Amino acid sequence: MDAPTEEFHAFFDRYYADLSRFAYLLLGDSEGADDLAADALVAVWRRWDSVRADGHPLAYARSVVAGMARTRQRSLVRERRRIALFWSHRPDRIDDPDVPAVLDVRDALARLPLRKRACVVLRHAFDLSEKETARTLGISVGTVKSQTSRGIAELERMLAPVRTGPERAYETVRALRAGPAGRSGW
């Protein structure tokens, strides 16, 4: 290895734990802190020559951790606000969901493959259009249509022993729309 690479490896070995602890104190999440410290060190490595030449690589690494933590916190706050806004403006809010039905649907959803589950949830729980769902998942509209259709069909098959009759599909979608914690525990 060349000298700059060796210096970075030594820097990494010496300061990774400290940067991770710093990230933990900023975030309050140990797994996220380890990831953030690793991401910060990748950013430091990309600029290692100039960081090393500046003479204060630890100060730079700490500033990268702080910036990434701030960005992550802002993202979480924005996400929470979007979720709260979404649920506060639901026109078809369900006041008394059928809790057993919601639990059955949640269990059945967990058994669907991820792509089908994402299509079904975005289309029916979040009322996204096929186009919006395709854009969100980075897939074609045709894939959204087929995955949603197949996902609903699989949910209905899984729920058939639990719920029978012509209202089964309606109840499945109604249970999907039951809402966040406090309503169905999503």
N, C-alpha and C positions, 0 to 999 in steps of 0.2 A: 504494500500500500504506500501511496505517496504521503508526504508530511501533512498536507491539509486534511486528508481523509483520516489519518491517525489522530490528528488533533481533535477533529469532530467526534470521533469515536470516544476519545477520552472525555471530552466535554459531555457527551451524551451519558456515559457511564457515571460521571460525577454528579450531574445535575438533573437527570430525569426524575428521580424520586422527589427532589425539592420542587421541581416545576409541577409535578403531579399533585403534591400536597398544596401548593399555591392554587392550582386550578380547583382542587376540592374545596378549599376555603372560600373560593369565589362562587362556586356552583352549588356546593352542598351535596354532590352526587359523586361517589367514588368511581363508578364505571365511566361516567362522562368525563371525570377529571383525568383518568388515565388516557382516554381517547384524545382529549383536548391537548394534554401534554405531548402526546405522540405527534399529533397534527402540528403543533407549534414547533416541535423539533424538526419536522419535515420542512416547514417554512424557513427555519433557521438554516438548515442544510442547503436549501436552494440558493441562499444568499451568503453562504459561509465565508467565501473569500472577502467580501466587503465587510461582513460582520466582524470577522477576525481582524481585519485591518483597522477597524474602528477602535479596537482594544477593549470593548465592553460587551462581549457576547452574552453574558448572563443577564445584563440589564436589557439587552435587545430581546432575548428569549422571554424574559418576564413580561415585557411590553406586548409581545406577540400573544402570550397566554392571556393577558388581561384583555386585549382586543378581541380575541376569539371568544372568551367568556362573555364579554359584553354583547357580542353579536349573537351568541347562543341564547342568552337571557332575553334579548330583544325579540328573537324569533319565537321563543316560548310564550312571551307576553302577547305578541301579535296572534299567535295560534289560539291562545286561551280567549282572547277578545273575539276572534272570528267565531269560535265555537259558541261562546256566550251570546253573541249577536245572532247567530244562526238559530239557536234554540229560543231566544226571546222573541223572534219575529215569525215563528211558525204559525201559519193561519189554521192548520189542521191539527193543532195540539190535542193529544189524547189525555184527558184528565185522569181516567181510571183504566190503565192498561190491564189486559189480562195477563197477570204476572206469570202464571204457569206457561201460557203460550209464548211469552217473551223468552222465558228460560229455555223452552223447547227449541225455539228458532235460533237462539244464541248457540246452543249446543250443536244444532244442525249446521249452522254457518261455520262453526269451527272445524267441521269435517269436510267442508268444501275446499278444493284447491285454491290457493291464494288468488289467482287471477279471476276465477269465477266469483269468489267471495267479494273481491274488490269491485267488480262490475255490478253485482247485485246490490251491494251496500251503497255505492255511489248513485246508482240509478234509482233505487227504491227508498233508501233511508235518507239520502241527501238530496233527492229529486234533481240530480244533474241530468242534462240532456245526454243523448248518445254521443253527440259531438264533444261536449264538455268532458264526459267520462273518458272518451278516447284521448283527448288532449292531456288530461290529468295522468292517465296511465301510460301514455306514449305508445298507443296501439291504434289500429284502424277502427273506424266506426263499425265495419262488418264484424270485426272480432268482438267488439262490445256487444253487438246484437246477439251473436251466437253464444258468447260466454254468459250473458245475462239470461238468455232463454234456457240454456242448459242448466245454469245454476238454480234458477227458479224451479225447473223440472226436478232436479235432484233434491232440492229442499222439500218439495211436495212429496216425493217418494219417501224421503226420510221421515217426514212428519205424518205420513198416511196412517200408521197405526195409532198415532196420538189424536189426529183430527181427521174426521171423514166428512164427506158431503160436498156440495157444490161451493160452499163458502170457504173451503180450505185455502185457495190461493189468496182470497181477500184477507183472511186472517193472517196468513204468512206475511203479506206486505204490511198489514196493520201492526203486527208485532215488530217488524223492522223499524217502523216509524215511531215506536213507543217513546223513544227519547233517551236522554243521558241519565246519569246517576240521579237517584231521587225518584225516578220514574221506573226504570227497568234495570238499573245497575250497569249500563253500558260502560 
